[in-house]
Amino acid sequence: MRRRTNTHAERRRRLPFVVVIDRAEPFCKVDRDEIDAECRRITNGAEFYHTMARFERGYRHVVHFGSAHQADAFDRVAKDRKFATRPVPQFGPPEHEKQAFREAALLWGFRTGAIRRVLRAYRDGPGSLMQRDGAARDVLRAYKMPEGHGDILHVFIEWVVEHHPHWFNHRRHPGYLPFDEFHWVIPQEAYPHSDD
């Protein structure tokens, strides 16, 4: 028995008139529903096809129609309603919430001393990165952690890599910098009162 299909190529052949929406990002659900409602209104319930197509170096939203006047009508609607410039959907919490969680997690880690114990378990744990991650999370579970959107262990690791990279390679200066004696000399003006 032959399977009946309605492939992308068949739909493109049936609906040869195309409107390109100059946008590579996905639409919010409200915008997708509005585009579909407009397409149903313009086609009077007939078939249309909304998909993505590759143009030069990127992908764009395209809508296929069965007649030229339908494509022209939707092109006018798309330009009038500015579908191409609609806001992009937000995946995950907004940036200000991530930053607030990071600050709260670091403040909690310093106040409770958890940051030192967790990072020591991560750094000194035997085995692979997964085993060290598990050891650090076991230490972290002993505390009542603050609530929020994010991973406290990754916040701690990002902070220590940014501010104290020598903690992970057991050196007092960053391993990627050559030792320069000049940088370790205390400048004379640091203690102006010592000569008095």
Secondary structure as GFF3:
##gff-version 3
##sequence-region A 1 196
A	DSSP	alpha_helix	8	14	.	.	.	ID=ss1
A	DSSP	beta_strand	17	21	.	.	.	ID=ss2
A	DSSP	alpha_helix	29	43	.	.	.	ID=ss3
A	DSSP	beta_strand	49	55	.	.	.	ID=ss4
A	DSSP	beta_strand	58	65	.	.	.	ID=ss5
A	DSSP	alpha_helix	68	81	.	.	.	ID=ss6
A	DSSP	three_ten_helix	83	85	.	.	.	ID=ss7
A	DSSP	alpha_helix	95	112	.	.	.	ID=ss8
A	DSSP	alpha_helix	114	124	.	.	.	ID=ss9
A	DSSP	alpha_helix	129	141	.	.	.	ID=ss10
A	DSSP	alpha_helix	152	163	.	.	.	ID=ss11
A	DSSP	alpha_helix	166	169	.	.	.	ID=ss12
A	DSSP	three_ten_helix	181	184	.	.	.	ID=ss13
A	DSSP	three_ten_helix	188	190	.	.	.	ID=ss14
A	DSSP	three_ten_helix	192	195	.	.	.	ID=ss15
###
